[in-house]
Amino acid sequence: MPSPGTVIIGAGQGGYQVAASLREYGYQEPITIIGDEPQLPYQRPPLSKAYLLGDTTAERLLLRPQNYYEKHAIEVLTGSRVASVDRQASKVTLASGTAIAYDHLVFATGARNRKLPVPGADLDGVMYLRTLAEADAMKARFAAANTIVIAGAGFIGLELAAVASKFGKKVYVVEALARVMSRAVTPTMSEFFAGAHAAFGVELLLNARMQGIEGSNGHVSGVVLSDGRKVPADLVLVGIGIEPVAELAAEAGLTVANGISVNARLEASDPKISAIGDCASFPDRWTGQVIRLESVQNAVDQGRCVAHRLTGKPAEYCAVPWFWSDQRDLKLQMVGLTGGCDRTAIRGSIADRAFSVFCFKGDKLLGIESVNRAADHMFGRRLLAAGASVTPEEAADMSFDFKARLATIEPPREKAAGAL
């Protein structure tokens, strides 16, 4: 009897990557991707940047066109939702009633936006951004809006602020904590981006909480802060974080704790099931803790890791984590996980808007935050992947040769045929 193959729940970056890598690694069995959106798998990061600005199109967001999936015998079920997983029978049942058997099941269900828990959050004009449909709705509302309030000064909140301010809107960002992107970057980087957004014309309201949203005729008219201040608003854009989509896994009896729990090989508590990306909680080699990462890099590399295992080359997941955020002319790139950082070194020029913050715990390099210094970022990725470090003094010394250091820790690269 032929194998039913691999079924992937989730048609985002991770789900696509599992399927593409399986075929790349020689997998011959059926592959089915199930996604609840009407589109083929597409890139989400540009939604809050290039797509809102009109610098790219929905077609260009697609990871691959339809003929790619046809050529590689990958079935993509768009506009479909999995209602249940029967682990004993090794099948999933769609909301339509269709049952699909699997030999291996991959959860790549991603995450959803956290909802703003205040009165008035259901008013027209309160908007979230996670899907292409939400991005289209937001684009359609921008033209008529003069004043925009953004809840949250994380990556998404500041990316939205950068777009809205570039459109000439009056923008307020309300953040409960004392600095922007505080959960992700150092105080030095927070201070720099706060100053940059102020120069963009954005008004940052830090240490401030929304108490409620006011409306007129069912539409947003402003927000009320916990200290009694009122801020006018034509739109309220919410970016207060995301939470893993793991209910289906929990209902199937899988272990769930801040996402679907997996081991170092990304296997769930049922060995016939894997979980990857934003929905997966995994043991991290770099911190020694069980973590959940929300990044394209993590989804892609975990997708490849699962595909390797399913094609006979199992290995523990150990990719170096990295992230990025584009905010107008500022490209923020981060590599490593810098929690516990107690020492930093600056390389480059903050005044010239091209610098890196090297983050250390003692003398051990944990990671690097870079603005408009892509070479530092790439150096960090290669350095950390090799398990190596630099000292704070070396990092700050502009005469220190990063390439020479890499040459001492990486094996020589073979030249391509015909190369000089």
C-alpha positions, 0 to 999 in steps of 0.5 A: 500500500503506498504511503500517504506521505507528509501533511503540513498544517500551515501554508506560511514560510515554514510550511512551504520550506518543509515541502520544498526541502523534502523535494530538494532532498529527494523525498518521493512520497506525496506532500500536502500543504493545508492553509486557511488563507486563499493565497499560495504561501507568501512572505509576511515580513514585507506586509508591514513595510514594502507592501504597505508602501506600495513598493511591492505587489501581492504577486511578488510576495508569493514564495513560488508560483502555482507551476512550481507546486505542480512541477514538484507534485506538492498539493496546496489546499488553500482556503482550508482549515483543519478541524481535528487531528486523529493520531490513532488513525493518522489522519486530519479532518478538514472543516469541510469534512474531508479526511486526509491520511498522513505518514508524518504530520508537520504543524507549521501553524504559526501565530496570531496577533494578541488582541488589545484588551481594552473597551472599544477595541471592537470599534471600526478602525482598530486594525491588526496586521498579520495576513495579506487581507489585513494588509489590504484593509489597512492600505485602503484605510490609510488614505483617509486617515490623518491621525494614527495611533499605534499600540506597541513599540515593538518591531511591527509597531515601529515598522507601521509607524515608519510607514505611516510617518512616511505617508505624512500622517500624524503618528502616536506610538503608545508603549507600556514599557520605558523604551522601544523594542525593549524586549529585543534590543539593548538600551543603546539601540532603543535610544537610537531608534527612539531618536530616529522616530522622533526625527520622522515626526512620530510622537512616542508615548512611553510608560503609557497604557491604553485604558480604552478606545473612544468612538463616534458612530461606531468608528474610532475617534481617539484613545484614552490613556491610563493617566487620563490623557486623550489622543485623537485617532482616525485609526488604531493599529495594534502591534502588541505581540503574537501568540502561538496557534497550538489549540489543534495540537492540544486537542490532539493530545500533544504536549503544549507549553508556550507553543507545541513542545518538541525535542531537539530534533523538532519531534512532538510528543508523538514521533509521527508529528513535528512542529516548526516555526512560531508555533514550536517550543524547542530546546535551544542550543545557545541559551540552554533553555526551552524557547519559542522564536518568532522569525523567518530564519527560525521557520526556514531552518527548522523546516529544513531540519525536519526535511532532513530527518524525514529523508534519513539524515536526522540531526538536532536543530542548532541554527544561529538565530537572526532577525531584521527590521526595516524602518525607513532608511534604517536596516536593523539586523540582529544575530544571536540571543542577547538576553543576559548581556552585561557588557556592550561594545560599539563599532561604527558611528551612531551619528552616521547612522551606521553602527553595531552593538556587540553584546557580551556576557563577561567576555563571551559574545552573545550577539550583535545588533547592527544598523546599516552595517550588513558586514558586521551582521554577516560576520556575527552569523559566521562567528557564532556558527563557528562557536567563536568569539571576539573580545569587546576591545576587538569589536570596538577597534575599527582596525581589527580585521574580521575577515582575518579572524574568520580565516583562523576559525573556518575551513578554507572555502573551495573555489568554484570551477573556473574561479581564479 
